[in-house]
Protein backbone atom coordinates (compact mmCIF):
# COMPACT_ATOMS: atom_id res chain seq x y z
CA UNK A 1 0.00 0.00 0.00
CA UNK A 2 2.88 2.38 0.80
CA UNK A 3 4.95 1.26 -2.19
CA UNK A 4 3.59 3.96 -4.56
CA UNK A 5 4.60 6.57 -1.98
CA UNK A 6 8.09 5.17 -1.45
CA UNK A 7 8.74 4.97 -5.18
CA UNK A 8 7.35 8.43 -5.95
CA UNK A 9 10.07 11.11 -5.97
CA UNK A 10 7.44 13.87 -6.16
CA UNK A 11 5.80 13.35 -2.78
CA UNK A 12 7.92 16.14 -1.27
CA UNK A 13 7.30 18.53 -4.17
CA UNK A 14 3.55 18.22 -4.65
CA UNK A 15 0.94 19.90 -2.49
CA UNK A 16 2.68 23.17 -1.64
CA UNK A 17 -0.61 25.07 -1.97
CA UNK A 18 -2.45 22.58 0.26
CA UNK A 19 0.34 22.78 2.84
CA UNK A 20 0.13 26.58 2.77
CA UNK A 21 -3.64 26.41 3.31
CA UNK A 22 -3.12 24.09 6.28
CA UNK A 23 -0.67 26.54 7.83
CA UNK A 24 -3.06 29.45 7.18
CA UNK A 25 -5.89 27.53 8.83
CA UNK A 26 -3.73 26.90 11.89
CA UNK A 27 -2.77 30.57 12.09
CA UNK A 28 -6.40 31.74 11.87
CA UNK A 29 -7.41 29.46 14.73
CA UNK A 30 -4.33 30.25 16.79
CA UNK A 31 -4.40 34.02 16.26
CA UNK A 32 -8.16 34.62 15.91
CA UNK A 33 -8.04 37.23 18.67
CA UNK A 34 -5.91 39.41 16.39
CA UNK A 35 -8.32 39.39 13.46
CA UNK A 36 -9.67 42.94 13.15
CA UNK A 37 -13.23 43.82 13.98
CA UNK A 38 -12.85 47.12 12.15
CA UNK A 39 -13.74 45.47 8.84
CA UNK A 40 -17.27 44.09 9.08
CA UNK A 41 -16.62 42.61 12.55
CA UNK A 42 -14.54 39.90 10.87
CA UNK A 43 -12.98 38.84 14.16
CA UNK A 44 -16.30 38.22 15.91
CA UNK A 45 -17.72 36.45 12.87
CA UNK A 46 -14.74 34.08 12.82
CA UNK A 47 -14.99 33.50 16.57
CA UNK A 48 -18.71 32.74 16.36
CA UNK A 49 -18.09 29.79 14.07
CA UNK A 50 -14.52 29.01 15.17
CA UNK A 51 -15.14 25.31 16.02
CA UNK A 52 -16.34 24.70 12.46
CA UNK A 53 -12.92 25.55 11.05
CA UNK A 54 -11.96 22.07 12.20
CA UNK A 55 -14.03 20.68 9.32
CA UNK A 56 -11.23 21.73 6.95
CA UNK A 57 -8.66 19.52 8.72
CA UNK A 58 -9.96 16.14 7.43
CA UNK A 59 -10.71 17.76 4.07
CA UNK A 60 -7.08 18.87 3.70
CA UNK A 61 -5.95 15.47 4.92
CA UNK A 62 -7.97 13.69 2.23
CA UNK A 63 -6.71 16.06 -0.44
CA UNK A 64 -3.15 15.44 0.73
CA UNK A 65 -3.63 11.67 0.43
CA UNK A 66 -5.22 12.07 -2.99
CA UNK A 67 -2.31 14.25 -4.14
CA UNK A 68 0.24 11.95 -2.49
CA UNK A 69 1.76 14.98 -0.82
CA UNK A 70 3.95 14.30 2.20
CA UNK A 71 4.36 17.98 3.01
CA UNK A 72 0.57 18.42 3.12
CA UNK A 73 0.13 15.49 5.51
CA UNK A 74 2.78 16.93 7.81
CA UNK A 75 1.38 20.47 7.58
CA UNK A 76 -2.15 19.28 8.44
CA UNK A 77 -0.86 18.14 11.83
CA UNK A 78 -0.53 21.78 12.91
CA UNK A 79 -4.20 22.86 12.54
CA UNK A 80 -5.27 19.50 14.00
CA UNK A 81 -3.19 20.13 17.11
CA UNK A 82 -4.42 23.74 17.42
CA UNK A 83 -8.07 22.69 17.09
CA UNK A 84 -7.69 19.94 19.68
CA UNK A 85 -6.01 22.39 22.03
CA UNK A 86 -8.90 24.84 21.65
CA UNK A 87 -11.84 22.47 21.62
CA UNK A 88 -10.66 18.98 22.54
CA UNK A 89 -11.89 19.44 26.09
CA UNK A 90 -15.44 19.91 24.83
CA UNK A 91 -15.45 16.45 23.28
CA UNK A 92 -15.46 14.75 26.68
CA UNK A 93 -18.42 14.45 29.05
CA UNK A 94 -17.65 16.57 32.11
CA UNK A 95 -21.08 16.29 33.71
CA UNK A 96 -21.76 14.73 37.08
CA UNK A 97 -24.92 13.58 38.82
CA UNK A 98 -25.01 16.38 41.36
CA UNK A 99 -26.56 19.80 41.46
CA UNK A 100 -29.21 21.12 43.84
CA UNK A 101 -30.65 23.61 41.37
CA UNK A 102 -31.71 23.12 37.76
CA UNK A 103 -31.94 26.20 35.55
CA UNK A 104 -33.00 26.56 31.92
CA UNK A 105 -33.32 29.28 29.32
CA UNK A 106 -35.10 29.47 25.99
CA UNK A 107 -35.52 32.07 23.28
CA UNK A 108 -39.10 31.14 22.43
CA UNK A 109 -39.19 33.15 19.16
CA UNK A 110 -41.78 35.88 18.73
CA UNK A 111 -43.28 33.99 15.76
CA UNK A 112 -43.51 30.65 17.59
CA UNK A 113 -46.61 28.86 16.22
CA UNK A 114 -47.07 26.79 19.40
CA UNK A 115 -46.34 28.89 22.50
CA UNK A 116 -48.40 26.64 24.76
CA UNK A 117 -46.57 23.51 23.64
CA UNK A 118 -43.24 25.29 23.98
CA UNK A 119 -44.05 26.44 27.51
CA UNK A 120 -45.16 22.99 28.58
CA UNK A 121 -42.09 21.37 27.04
CA UNK A 122 -39.59 23.53 28.90
CA UNK A 123 -41.59 23.34 32.13
CA UNK A 124 -41.56 19.55 31.79
CA UNK A 125 -37.77 19.58 31.80
CA UNK A 126 -37.82 19.84 35.58
CA UNK A 127 -36.11 23.24 35.75
CA UNK A 128 -36.47 25.02 39.09
CA UNK A 129 -35.76 28.37 37.44
CA UNK A 130 -36.75 29.10 33.84
CA UNK A 131 -35.93 32.15 31.72
CA UNK A 132 -37.70 32.98 28.49
CA UNK A 133 -36.66 35.53 25.89
CA UNK A 134 -38.39 37.14 22.90
CA UNK A 135 -41.89 36.98 24.40
CA UNK A 136 -44.32 39.16 22.42
CA UNK A 137 -46.53 41.32 24.64
CA UNK A 138 -49.64 39.65 23.24
CA UNK A 139 -48.32 36.20 24.17
CA UNK A 140 -47.31 36.99 27.77
CA UNK A 141 -50.68 35.80 29.19
CA UNK A 142 -50.37 32.60 27.15
CA UNK A 143 -47.00 31.75 28.70
CA UNK A 144 -48.14 32.82 32.16
CA UNK A 145 -51.16 30.51 32.02
CA UNK A 146 -49.23 27.56 30.59
CA UNK A 147 -46.45 27.84 33.18
CA UNK A 148 -48.62 28.63 36.21
CA UNK A 149 -49.12 24.96 37.25
CA UNK A 150 -45.35 24.46 37.51
CA UNK A 151 -44.06 27.80 38.75
CA UNK A 152 -45.53 29.71 41.69
CA UNK A 153 -43.47 32.83 41.11
CA UNK A 154 -42.78 34.77 37.96
CA UNK A 155 -42.02 38.22 36.57
CA UNK A 156 -41.87 39.68 33.09
CA UNK A 157 -39.92 42.77 32.03
CA UNK A 158 -40.49 43.78 28.44
CA UNK A 159 -39.76 40.77 26.24
CA UNK A 160 -37.95 38.65 28.85
CA UNK A 161 -39.41 36.72 31.77
CA UNK A 162 -38.34 34.63 34.73
CA UNK A 163 -40.31 31.77 36.28
CA UNK A 164 -39.29 30.15 39.57
CA UNK A 165 -40.40 27.49 42.04
CA UNK A 166 -38.84 29.60 44.77
CA UNK A 167 -39.70 33.13 45.99
CA UNK A 168 -38.43 36.06 43.94
CA UNK A 169 -37.64 39.54 45.23
CA UNK A 170 -35.74 42.56 43.96
CA UNK A 171 -37.17 42.19 40.47
CA UNK A 172 -36.13 45.00 38.15
CA UNK A 173 -35.29 45.70 34.54
CA UNK A 174 -31.61 45.97 33.60
CA UNK A 175 -30.74 48.78 31.21
CA UNK A 176 -28.72 47.37 28.32
CA UNK A 177 -28.88 50.60 26.30
CA UNK A 178 -31.60 49.65 23.84
CA UNK A 179 -34.41 51.99 24.78
CA UNK A 180 -36.72 49.09 25.61
CA UNK A 181 -36.63 46.23 28.11
CA UNK A 182 -34.74 43.08 27.12
CA UNK A 183 -32.94 42.26 30.36
CA UNK A 184 -33.91 41.82 34.00
CA UNK A 185 -32.60 40.80 37.40
CA UNK A 186 -34.20 39.10 40.41
CA UNK A 187 -33.13 37.55 43.70
CA UNK A 188 -34.35 33.96 43.93
CA UNK A 189 -34.40 32.61 47.49
CA UNK A 190 -33.55 28.92 47.17
CA UNK A 191 -33.34 26.47 50.10
CA UNK A 192 -29.55 26.91 49.91
CA UNK A 193 -29.73 30.70 50.01
CA UNK A 194 -30.26 33.69 47.71
CA UNK A 195 -29.10 33.74 44.10
CA UNK A 196 -28.99 36.75 41.79
CA UNK A 197 -30.53 35.65 38.50
CA UNK A 198 -30.13 37.73 35.36
CA UNK A 199 -32.08 37.21 32.16
CA UNK A 200 -30.86 38.90 29.00
CA UNK A 201 -31.56 38.97 25.29
CA UNK A 202 -28.79 40.75 23.44
CA UNK A 203 -29.66 42.48 20.15
CA UNK A 204 -29.38 40.33 17.06
CA UNK A 205 -26.28 40.46 14.90
CA UNK A 206 -26.56 40.92 11.16
CA UNK A 207 -24.56 39.84 8.12
CA UNK A 208 -24.87 42.57 5.49
CA UNK A 209 -23.55 42.57 1.94
CA UNK A 210 -21.73 45.90 2.26
CA UNK A 211 -21.13 46.08 6.01
CA UNK A 212 -20.19 42.48 6.73
CA UNK A 213 -20.91 41.10 10.18
CA UNK A 214 -22.43 44.03 12.10
CA UNK A 215 -22.90 43.76 15.83
CA UNK A 216 -22.31 47.23 17.27
CA UNK A 217 -25.61 47.40 19.15
CA UNK A 218 -25.10 43.89 20.56
CA UNK A 219 -21.63 44.86 21.72
CA UNK A 220 -22.87 48.01 23.49
CA UNK A 221 -25.56 45.99 25.26
CA UNK A 222 -23.00 43.37 26.30
CA UNK A 223 -20.85 46.05 27.90
CA UNK A 224 -23.87 47.41 29.79
CA UNK A 225 -24.80 43.91 31.00
CA UNK A 226 -21.22 43.37 32.11
CA UNK A 227 -21.38 46.54 34.19
CA UNK A 228 -24.60 45.37 35.87
CA UNK A 229 -23.07 42.00 36.75
CA UNK A 230 -19.94 43.73 38.08
CA UNK A 231 -22.11 45.85 40.40
CA UNK A 232 -24.02 42.83 41.75
CA UNK A 233 -23.83 42.57 45.55
CA UNK A 234 -24.79 38.90 45.91
CA UNK A 235 -21.94 36.42 45.59
CA UNK A 236 -24.02 33.79 43.75
CA UNK A 237 -24.93 34.86 40.22
CA UNK A 238 -26.64 33.01 37.37
CA UNK A 239 -27.03 34.58 33.92
CA UNK A 240 -29.59 33.05 31.56
CA UNK A 241 -30.31 34.20 28.06
CA UNK A 242 -29.72 34.59 24.37
CA UNK A 243 -26.49 36.58 24.10
CA UNK A 244 -26.32 36.35 20.31
CA UNK A 245 -22.68 35.40 20.63
CA UNK A 246 -20.47 32.50 21.66
CA UNK A 247 -18.00 32.25 24.52
CA UNK A 248 -15.22 32.77 21.96
CA UNK A 249 -16.62 36.11 20.79
CA UNK A 250 -14.35 38.87 22.11
CA UNK A 251 -17.22 41.35 22.00
CA UNK A 252 -18.80 39.58 24.98
CA UNK A 253 -15.67 39.91 27.12
CA UNK A 254 -17.40 42.27 29.54
CA UNK A 255 -19.66 39.35 30.48
CA UNK A 256 -17.57 36.26 29.80
CA UNK A 257 -14.60 37.57 31.78
CA UNK A 258 -16.71 37.55 34.95
CA UNK A 259 -18.75 34.38 34.58
CA UNK A 260 -18.19 30.70 33.74
CA UNK A 261 -20.06 28.85 31.02
CA UNK A 262 -21.82 25.80 32.43
CA UNK A 263 -21.39 24.08 29.07
CA UNK A 264 -17.67 24.66 29.04
CA UNK A 265 -17.26 23.65 32.68
CA UNK A 266 -19.65 20.71 32.96
CA UNK A 267 -21.22 19.95 29.58
CA UNK A 268 -20.87 17.23 27.01
CA UNK A 269 -20.04 18.40 23.52
CA UNK A 270 -20.44 21.89 22.11
CA UNK A 271 -24.06 22.38 23.14
CA UNK A 272 -24.94 24.25 19.94
CA UNK A 273 -28.35 25.90 20.28
CA UNK A 274 -28.96 27.83 17.04
CA UNK A 275 -30.48 27.44 14.52
CA UNK A 276 -32.67 24.68 15.90
CA UNK A 277 -33.01 22.92 12.55
CA UNK A 278 -29.23 22.48 12.27
CA UNK A 279 -27.44 23.95 15.32
CA UNK A 280 -24.14 25.58 14.38
CA UNK A 281 -23.36 27.86 17.33
CA UNK A 282 -24.10 28.15 21.02
CA UNK A 283 -25.49 31.67 21.36
CA UNK A 284 -27.89 30.76 24.18
CA UNK A 285 -25.90 30.75 27.39
CA UNK A 286 -26.04 29.74 31.02
CA UNK A 287 -23.23 31.40 32.93
CA UNK A 288 -22.48 31.43 36.65
CA UNK A 289 -20.36 32.94 39.39
CA UNK A 290 -20.10 31.75 42.99
CA UNK A 291 -21.80 28.42 42.21
CA UNK A 292 -20.42 25.17 40.82
CA UNK A 293 -21.69 23.82 37.47
CA UNK A 294 -22.42 20.09 37.63
CA UNK A 295 -23.96 19.40 34.23
CA UNK A 296 -25.15 21.28 31.16
CA UNK A 297 -27.07 20.21 28.06
CA UNK A 298 -29.55 21.20 25.35
CA UNK A 299 -33.22 20.30 25.58
CA UNK A 300 -35.39 18.90 22.75
CA UNK A 301 -36.55 21.21 19.99
CA UNK A 302 -39.75 23.23 20.43
CA UNK A 303 -41.62 25.53 18.05
CA UNK A 304 -38.78 28.05 18.31
CA UNK A 305 -35.77 28.55 16.04
CA UNK A 306 -33.54 28.12 19.12
CA UNK A 307 -33.00 25.04 21.26
CA UNK A 308 -33.59 25.42 25.00
CA UNK A 309 -30.49 24.92 27.16
CA UNK A 310 -30.35 23.69 30.76
CA UNK A 311 -27.85 23.15 33.56
CA UNK A 312 -27.59 21.83 37.09
CA UNK A 313 -25.51 23.76 39.59
CA UNK A 314 -24.35 23.18 43.14
CA UNK A 315 -25.03 26.11 45.47
CA UNK A 316 -23.22 24.61 48.46
CA UNK A 317 -20.12 26.74 47.91
CA UNK A 318 -18.55 29.46 50.07
CA UNK A 319 -20.64 32.63 49.95
N, C-alpha and C positions, 0 to 999 in steps of 0.2 A: 504493500500500500504506500510506503514511503519512498519506494524506489524512484518514481517519477520526480520526486522532490530532490533526492540525492543526486540524480543524474542531470538535473536542470541547472545550468550555470546562470540562468537569469533570475533565480528566486531572490537574489539580493539587489537586483536592479529594477524589477517591476514593483508597481504599487506605491511609488513615491507620493502620488496625490492622495491615495487612501491613508497613508501613514501621516501625511500632513493634516488631513481632516481629523484623524484620531487625536493628534496632539492638540489641535484647535478645540476639539470637544472637551478634552481634559482641562484646558486652560479656562474655558467658559465656566465649567462647573467649579473649578478651583478658585477662580477670581471673580465670581459673579457679583460680589459686593462692590467691585470697581467698575462695573458696567454703568454708564451714565444714565441718570433719569431725566437729564435735560432734553433728550431727544425722544419724545413720545413715551416717556416713562419706560424705556427699554429695560432698565435694570429690574424694576418691579415685575414687568411682564415675564422676563426670564425666570425670576425667582418664584413666580406663581406656579409655573409648570416645570420647575427645575427637576423633579424626580423623573419626568418623562424623557429627559435627555438620555437617560440610561437605555432607552429603546435603540439608540443608534449604535450601542456597543456590540450587540450580537449581529446587527446588520453589517457593520464594518468587518466583523470577524468572518462572516460568511463570504463577503466580497473578497477578503484577503485569501481565504481558502480557494475560492473560485479562480482568483488571479495567480495563485501559487506564489504569493508574495510574503517572504519571510519578514521583511521589515514592517509590513502592515500588521502581521500577527504579533510582533513584539511591541509595536506602537500601541495597539489596542489594549495592551495590559495597563497602560497608564490611566485612560478614562475609566476602565473597569475598577481599578484600585481607588480612584477618587470617588466614584459613585458609591462603592461599598463603604468607604469611610464616612460619606455624608449620610447615607440612608440605610446601610446594612443593619443598623440597630432596630430599624422599624420592621424588619422582616421577621423578627422573633416575637413571640407572645410574652409580654411582660406583665400580664394581668395576674391578679391573685383572687382569692375567694372572699376577701374581706371587704370592708367599707360599710360604715353605719348609715351613710346618706347616699341616696341615688338622685342624681340630677339629670335633666334632659333639656335640650333646646331644639326648636324647629322653626325655620322660616316657612310659614304655612302657605305663602304665595297669595297675593291679593285676588288672583283669578282662580283660586282653587275651586273646582266644581263640586267638591264633596267636603265642606268644612266640618260637618258633623262626624263623618267617618274618620276624618283626619284627627279631630279632637279625641274621639274614642280610642283610636289606635295608639296615640302617644300616651294617653292616660292609662291604657292597658299595659304599658311597658313596666309599670310599677314605680315610676319616678316619684320621689317625695316632693321634689321641687321641679316645676316645669316652666320654661320660658317660651313664649311664642313671639315671633316677629312678623311684620308685614300683615297686620290684622286690619282690614278695612273697617271704618267706623260702622258701616251698616251691618257688618258680620260680628261685631263684638258681642251682642246679645246671644248670637248663635253659639259662639265658643263658651260663653259664660254658662249657658244652660247645659251644654253637652258635658262640661267639665265639673259642674256643681256636685254630682254624686261622688266624685273622687276627691275633690279639693275643697276644704272648708274655707280657705282664705285665698283671696286673689285681689289683684289691682291691675289696672290698665292705664298707661300713660301714652297718649297718642296712638301710635301703631304697634306698640310693644306691650306685652302683658306678662305677669308673673302669677303662677298658681302654686299654692303650697298646702301641705297637710299640717303645717305648723304655723303658729301665729306670726303675723307680719306687722312690723311697726316701722316708723321712719320712712314711709314710702314717699318718694319725690322723683320728679323728672330730673334727668341729668342733661345739661346743656352741651350738646356736641356741635354747636355752631352751624345749625342748619336752618333755624327759623321756625322749625316745628319739632314736635316731640318724637324722637326715635331712640331714646335711651332712658333708663330709669334705675333707681336703686332702692333697696329695702333691707331691713334687718329681719332675718328669719330666726326665730327663737327655737332651736332644735333641742331635743333632750340632752345633747352634749354641750349646749351653750349657743350664744348668738353667732350668726354668720352674716356678713355683708354680702348681699347678692346683687350683682349688676346685670342688667339686660341691655343689649345694644344691637342696633342694626345700622352698620356703617353705610354711607351712600354707595350706590353701585358704581363700579368702574366701567369704562367704555373703551372699545377699540374703534377708532375712527380712521378713515382712509387717509386724511391729511394730517391728523394730530397724533396718530399712533395710539398707544395705550394711555388714556387720560384718567387720572385718579386724584386730581388736586383736592376736590371737595372731600373725598374719602380720607385723604391724608390729614387734612385740617381737623376733621372729626376725630380721627385716631389720636391726634395730639391732645385734643380737648378731653377725650376719655381717659387718656393716660394721666392727665393732670388730676382728674376726679379720683382715680384710683390711688394716686400718690397722696392725696389729701385724706384718704379714708382713715378713720380712727380705730376701727376694729381690726384685730390682727388676723382674723379668718376672713378671706375674701374669695368669692366665686364669681367669675364672669361668664355669662352665657349669651351667645348670640351669633348673628351672621356678621362677620367682620369684613366680608368681601375681600379677603386676603389670607394668605397662608402664613405659617409661622416663619417661613423663609423671607417673606416680603419685608424689606428694610423700612418701608413706609409705616409699618405697624410697630416700630421699635419702642415708641412711647408706652405701648401696652405690653408687648412681649418681653421687654427687658425687666418688667416687674413681676410677671406671672408665669407659671409653668403650664404647659399644655398637658392635659390629662392623657391625650393620645400619645404624645411623645414619651411621657413618663411611664404609662401603664397600659398602653393599647397593644393591639395586635394588627400589624399592617399599617397602611397609610391612613385609613379611615376617611377616604375621599367621600365628600358629601354632595358635590355639585358637578354637573347637572345630574339629576336623579336617574335619567334614562341611561347615562353612561358616565358615572362619576370620574372626573379627571383632576379635581383639586379639593382640598379640605379648606373651605372658606367659612364653614360653620364651626365655631370653636367653643370648647369648655376649658377655661383656664383658672388656675387657683393660686392662692398664696396663704400660707399658714395652715394648710390642711394637706394630707397625704393622698395622692391619687392611688387607687387600688386596681381599677380596671376602666377601660374606655372602649366604646364601640359605636357603630352606626346601627340604627333601627330600620325595620323594613320600610319600603317606599309607601308613601301616602299619595294623596291627590296633588301634592306640591311638586315643584321642580327641584326641590332640595330634599335630601335625606335627613331625617332627624338624627341627632347624635346624643349619646348618653354616657354617663360615667358614674362610678362609685368612688366615694372618697372617705377617708378615715379622719374624723374630727378630733380624735383623742391624741392631740399633739400639744406641745407647750404653747400657751396663749401669750 
